[in-house]
Amino acid sequence: MLTSKQRAYLRGIANSIDTIVHIGKGGMSDTIIKQADDALTAREIIKGKCLENCELTPRESAEIIAEKVSADVVQVIGSKFVLYRPNPDEPIIKLPKAKK
């Protein structure tokens, strides 16, 4: 579970990255889940977008992908969403410490 400071830090990082997951009229498929999983393993943070002809809302899409790949939803704004999952072997992003 991410704290608000960690979420804000990740939102800042997400501003400069490109959208790599696009969900269209085909909806959620195993290919999209695999693509998101592979990208999260390599990058730890990804940005996705629901196209206009998608039957799912961006929030629903983000929640479904996050559940299937064990990631956290960082934010959902408009048609875009950001997901984060730390790489247990070689972490790239160093999150601010959570207060106890």
Beta strands, then each sheet from edge to edge (+ up, - down):
strand 1: 19-23
strand 2: 45-50
strand 3: 72-77
strand 4: 80-84
sheet 1: 1+ 2+ 4- 3+
end
